[in-house]
Amino acid sequence: MVETPGDELSLRDVLEILKRQKALILTLPLVFGVAALIYGFFLAEPRYASTATVNVAPVQVQAQLEQRIQIQGQNVVTFEGLRALAFSEEVTREVWEALRKEGRLPTRWQDQGNTPGLERMVKDFRIKNESPRQPTVPQGQVPPVVASLTVEAPTPEVAARAANLWAEAVTRRVNEIPLARLRANLEALEEQLAPAERAYREAQARWEAFQRASTLAQDRAELDAKTGERVSLDQELSGLERDLAALGGRIKALQAEASRQAKLVPIGTSPEQLAILNKRLEEAKRALQAETERARQAYAQAAQALERFKQRERLAEWQGERDRLAGRLAEVGVRLAQIATERASREARLKEVEAALAQEPKVLEVLKEVVADPTVAAAVARGDLSALAGLRLRTQEVNPAYQPLLAQAVSLRSEIAALQAEEAGLREEQNRIATRLETLRAQIAAQEREKEALTLEYNTKKAAYETFRARYDQIANLSGTDLAFDNPNPEYQRLRSGLIDAQAEEARLLARKAALEARLAQVEARIQTLRERVAKAQVEQDQVNQALELAKNAYLALTQKKTDLQIELASSQNSLAQVIAPAYPVYEKVAPKRGLIFALAVALGLMLGVMGAFVAEALRPREPSAQV
């Protein structure tokens, strides 16, 4: 059969071609198969896979600070988040560094040229979602996240170790997720706690300074006493007014009856009786004048005593000094509270710096090449330095991290010492001010009592003198002729004597009334002053107490929140993510797959052989056509 250019190949023609080129077709698969066997058994690097399984349990979230708000179920991280966390550079580099330190880092995973070994290592890491798939999930429950972490390595031991390191790093990062939130909240709370504590200490210092400087308790006690005294004076004055009213009625009755009796007997007084009356009148004048003079002298002495007191009175000066010292005492208390807070802060910082300083050596031992030292190099510049090549000397250098820490520690110690000195000075000033305030309060109270007693005595003596003076003025111009109306009527004489006694009693009662009214006016004035002082001090006390209560409640609330967060942080230490199935160095060989490689090589060789057969057939010289 002769083919022509226009003819198509039939199946018989194809089989003929394959038959003619069978040597080529069989040779290539055989060569590729032998090469695959040689590669699979002698050249290919064995690969082993090891798997660790990680379980992330759902967390039951409950707000510790507001117990009414509760969230039952919540996943810490989803599988996608777990995958991103597992392949993060932080986690993978931790695994790579751990293997490098242990000396188990394979050559394939080591740095080579410009290609980091970490990138090649990550290519051998696999993660798969193994979470249970439930058709229905009970309300309030969330299924856990389960993932398998697979690592391929040249040896099963390295694969298992890398898988376990990878799983441990992942679980550790997952477990830190809720703790990071709590720590952030705790740090934010710590920032709020220091100002709240400082405000509470300052409010407490102001309250203590107010309690030391205030006379509210003494003023209240004195106000109660003065109020009781005013009630007693009112009662006594009311009784005295009733007695005066009754006595006034009696005097009017006596005067009326004496006038009626005087008309019954004709007036005719003998000279002897007139002389007796004049004598008695003069005696009465002298007696009343003596009493008036004694009242005047007593009044003058009381006025002089009050004037002398006013000259040496220092109430305004002492009260001003008391108010000034009370203000300074409050300022000292506030500053002491600030010093306590600043000192605690600096002491805490000093402990941190000292701890860091204890870990840093003062000097560092380093190795230096001799030729690197310019001094040595200059000394041996004329000679052959080749003998010194590679020669190293151990020397010491100052640790660059030590000096800043030491400077911080020294600065903090000096600041703490300055605060301690300032605190000692303020404590001494506080004690000195408190002692002076006690002295001033005693002096002010004593001088106020003295002023009150002198004023009362002055008003009493003044009222008595004015009463006697008024009576004396009434009878000072009387004479015997003014008493000529007297008659020998016994009843008239009796009435006249009773009238005189009643008028004397009225004068005594009027003097007593004037003294009581003066004392009552003084008590009223003192009560008004005390009420103003008590009201002002009460307002200040309420403000100080309110400020202290608010600052205390705010500080205690923050402290309680801090305690709750610390309790929640301690209770959250339980592992939410854990390795439920660690990797073991089992001999699960995943590469090379010799059978697959051999089959692929033979198939490739057969395909290339067939193609080569057709190409060889096409290149074979054609036979000349037969002539019929």
Secondary structure, DSSP 4 states (H G I P E B T S, - for coil): ----TTPPP-HHHHHHHHHHTHHHHHHHHHHHHHHHHHIIIIISPPEEEEEEEEEE--EEEE-SSSTT-EEEEE-SS-HHHHHHHHTSHHHHHHHHHHHHHHT---GGGS-BTTB-HHHHHHTTEEEEE-----SS--TT--PPEEEEEEEEESSHHHHHHHHHHHHHHHHHHHHHHHHHHHHHHHHHHHHHHHHHHHHHHHHHHHHHHHHHH--HHHHHHHHHHHHHHHHHHHHHHHHHHHHHHHHHHHHHHHHHHHHHHHTTS-----HHHHHHHHHHHHHHHHHHHHHHHHHHHHHHHHHHHHHHHHHH--HHHHHHHHHHHHHHHHHHHHHHHHHHHHHHHHHHHHHHHHHHHHHS-SEEEEEEEGGGSHHHHHHTTTS-GGGGTT-EEEEEEE-TTHHHHHHHHHHHHHHHHHHHHHHHHHHHHHHHHHHHHHHHHHHHHHHHHHHHHHHHHHHHHHHHHHHHHHHHHHHTT--GGGGTT--S-HHHHHHHHHHHHHHHHHHHHHHHHHHHHHHHHHHHHHHHHHHHHHHHHHHHHHHHHHHHHHHHHHHHHHHHHHHHHHHHHHHTTS-SEEEEE-------EEE--HHHHHHHHHHHHHHHHHHHHHHHHHHSPPPPPPP-
